[in-house]
Every structure is written in C-alpha cells, then in structure tokens.
Amino acid sequence: MKTLTYTSTKDIHDLTWPEVEQNIGLYTPALRVFTDFKDASPRLIEPSVRADVLVEIMKKEHVRMKVVVDSLNNFLGIISLEDLSDEAFIKRIAEGYVRDELLVIDLMRPKEDLLAVTYKSLSNSDIESLVLSQKSNAHQHLLVVDDETMSIRGLVSANDIVRQLQLNIDVATSTSFAKLNDVLEHEYADSKRIRVA
C-alpha cells in the first residue's frame, strides 16, 4: 500500500485555476475549440441501445452527441439529440416502427454519411476559416480525423465556439454551424470584440 501525505488547509488562501486565453477571436487557432479525444474520452454508445432510453441518458449526462461503436469499439457513426428529436421518432413511426423498439442504429448518422475535417488542416486553420467552411453544415458537431492514424481524433462543437467567443446565442439549444455562421455574418459583422485575435 502506498502512503499518502496529508496537510492542513488552515493557511491555504489560493485556488489553482486553469489557464484561459482571454482574447479568443475569429483569428484564434481553430485547435482552441477542438475537443481532442487524446485528452477527453469520447462519449460512446452501442447501436443496440433503445433510442428513447438514450435520450434520457444524454439529458442526464448533459451531452448532445455520442459516438456509436460496436462491441469492439469500432467506429460506426454518431447520434445526437438532433437525431433523437420528436420529429425523428414520428418519422420512423410513420414508416412502421414502434417507438419503444427504435434503437440507436435506426436513428444514428452512419459513418458513410459523415464528412470530417482532417486534424492537420484544422491545426493550420483559425476559427473564422473553420466556421466559414461549415456554413452549410446543419449539424452542431464536426468530426476530426487524425491524418496519420486514420482514426477519429476528436470533434468541434458549434456550441463550444459560441461559448469561447462569448456570443449572444442561447447554448441551451443546439446551435448548428450554419446558424453560427449566419449570426457571425449578420449580427457580429462589424464587431471588434470577436475580431481581436
């Protein structure tokens, strides 16, 4: 057994805080809004989980997207709260499915339908270029592929960009890249606050 060293907190006055870059703007490197799976484990789900159960799980975990994997952790696709909307359930029920029999695999976006950005290109980009390149992306998340290992390296969330740029957009609901681009083009077009790098 290892021995731990204890100390009194009586004379402790300070807290350690994470280093936060204060002046994040559109010209800040895109990696500042990248969630790297080397640092933060991906949120995983198997395709055989009931879709209605997953909605509750995701709400309790406060996550909006999960990576769908098989029992060997092979990447199959993604599923988000957008994919689990009431409209998505109604559409499937109209096709003959029974609501409580719908599984993740029935509502997920399979990997064949996804487009991702490469890590190398993301690392050479800034936030503005990233958002502009995604201006027709109706989804909130963008996967990032490691060029060398050909694996899913991480993701970028439009809501994370909203938070980092401190934009006046409600992140309680999902924000698509298209909506983010539209807001930046119209409401913040002349803003010096977010254009400062």
C-alpha positions in Angstrom: 0.0 0.0 0.0 1.2 3.5 -0.9 1.4 6.1 1.9 -0.4 9.5 1.3 0.9 12.7 2.8 -1.8 15.0 4.4 -1.5 18.6 5.3 -3.7 21.2 7.0 -5.6 23.7 4.8 -5.6 26.3 7.6 -3.0 28.6 5.9 -4.1 28.0 2.3 -5.7 31.0 0.6 -5.4 30.4 -3.1 -7.0 28.1 -5.7 -5.3 26.8 -8.8 -7.2 27.9 -11.9 -6.9 26.6 -15.5 -5.1 28.9 -17.9 -7.7 30.6 -20.0 -6.9 32.5 -23.1 -8.7 35.8 -22.6 -8.8 37.2 -26.1 -10.2 34.4 -28.2 -11.4 35.8 -31.5 -12.2 34.7 -35.1 -8.4 34.6 -35.9 -7.5 32.4 -32.9 -6.2 29.0 -33.9 -9.1 26.5 -34.5 -7.4 24.0 -32.2 -8.6 26.2 -29.3 -12.2 25.0 -29.9 -11.2 21.4 -30.6 -12.1 18.5 -28.2 -9.2 16.1 -28.5 -10.0 12.5 -27.7 -6.4 12.2 -26.5 -7.3 14.5 -23.6 -11.1 13.8 -23.2 -12.5 10.4 -23.8 -15.3 10.2 -26.4 -18.8 9.6 -25.2 -19.7 6.2 -26.6 -22.9 4.3 -27.2 -23.6 0.9 -28.8 -26.1 0.7 -31.7 -28.4 -1.7 -29.8 -29.4 0.7 -27.1 -33.0 1.8 -27.2 -33.3 5.3 -28.7 -35.8 6.6 -26.2 -33.6 5.4 -23.3 -30.6 7.1 -24.9 -32.5 10.5 -24.9 -32.8 10.3 -21.1 -29.2 9.2 -20.7 -27.9 12.1 -22.8 -30.0 14.6 -20.9 -28.8 13.3 -17.5 -25.2 13.4 -18.7 -25.7 16.9 -20.3 -24.2 15.7 -23.6 -25.7 16.3 -27.1 -23.7 13.8 -29.1 -22.3 10.3 -28.7 -20.1 8.3 -30.9 -21.6 5.0 -31.9 -19.3 2.0 -31.7 -19.7 -1.8 -31.9 -18.7 -4.2 -29.1 -15.1 -4.0 -30.2 -15.2 -0.1 -30.2 -15.1 0.1 -34.0 -16.5 3.5 -35.2 -20.0 3.1 -36.7 -21.3 6.7 -36.7 -22.7 9.4 -34.4 -26.0 10.2 -32.8 -27.0 13.5 -31.4 -30.1 14.9 -29.6 -31.0 16.4 -33.0 -31.2 12.8 -34.4 -33.4 11.9 -31.4 -35.9 14.7 -31.8 -39.6 14.1 -31.6 -39.8 14.7 -35.3 -37.3 11.9 -35.9 -39.3 9.5 -33.8 -42.6 10.5 -35.6 -41.0 10.0 -39.0 -39.8 6.5 -38.0 -43.2 5.6 -36.5 -44.9 6.7 -39.8 -42.6 4.2 -41.5 -44.0 1.4 -39.4 -41.6 1.3 -36.5 -42.8 1.1 -32.9 -41.4 3.9 -30.7 -40.1 1.8 -27.8 -38.5 -0.6 -30.3 -36.4 2.0 -32.1 -32.7 1.6 -31.5 -29.7 3.9 -31.8 -28.9 2.1 -35.1 -32.3 3.2 -36.5 -31.7 6.9 -35.9 -27.9 7.4 -36.0 -25.9 9.0 -38.8 -23.7 6.2 -40.1 -20.1 6.9 -40.9 -20.7 6.6 -44.6 -22.9 9.7 -44.4 -20.4 11.8 -42.4 -17.8 14.3 -43.6 -14.9 15.1 -41.3 -12.1 17.6 -41.3 -8.5 16.4 -41.0 -6.5 17.3 -37.9 -3.7 18.6 -40.0 -5.9 21.1 -41.8 -7.7 22.1 -38.6 -4.3 22.8 -36.9 -3.4 25.1 -39.8 -6.7 27.0 -39.6 -8.3 29.7 -37.5 -11.9 29.8 -36.0 -13.2 32.1 -38.8 -12.0 29.7 -41.6 -13.5 26.8 -39.7 -16.9 28.4 -39.4 -16.9 29.7 -43.0 -16.0 26.2 -44.3 -19.0 24.8 -42.4 -21.6 27.5 -43.3 -23.9 24.9 -44.9 -23.5 22.4 -42.1 -26.9 22.0 -40.4 -25.4 20.0 -37.6 -23.7 21.0 -34.3 -20.7 18.7 -34.4 -17.9 18.2 -36.8 -15.6 15.2 -36.5 -11.9 15.5 -36.8 -9.8 12.7 -38.4 -6.1 12.1 -37.5 -4.3 12.1 -40.8 -1.6 9.8 -39.6 -3.5 7.1 -37.7 -6.7 7.4 -39.8 -8.8 7.4 -36.6 -11.4 9.8 -35.2 -9.2 12.2 -33.2 -11.9 14.4 -31.8 -14.6 16.9 -32.7 -15.5 20.5 -32.8 -18.9 21.7 -31.5 -20.6 24.9 -32.7 -21.8 25.5 -29.1 -18.1 25.4 -27.9 -17.3 28.1 -30.4 -20.2 30.2 -29.2 -19.0 29.8 -25.6 -15.4 30.6 -26.4 -16.3 33.7 -28.5 -18.9 34.7 -25.8 -21.6 35.2 -28.5 -25.1 36.2 -27.6 -26.6 32.8 -28.7 -28.5 30.5 -26.3 -26.5 27.3 -25.9 -29.3 25.6 -24.1 -30.4 24.5 -27.5 -28.2 23.1 -30.1 -26.5 25.6 -32.5 -25.6 24.4 -35.9 -22.5 25.6 -37.8 -24.9 27.1 -40.4 -26.7 29.2 -37.7 -23.4 30.2 -36.1 -22.1 31.4 -39.5 -25.3 33.3 -40.1 -25.1 35.0 -36.7 -21.4 36.0 -37.3 -22.1 37.3 -40.8 -25.1 39.5 -39.7 -25.0 40.3 -36.0 -21.3 40.4 -35.4 -20.0 41.5 -38.9 -18.6 44.8 -37.6 -17.7 43.7 -34.0 -14.2 44.5 -33.0 -14.7 42.3 -29.9 -14.7 39.0 -31.7 -12.3 40.0 -34.4 -9.5 40.6 -32.0 -7.0 37.8 -32.0 
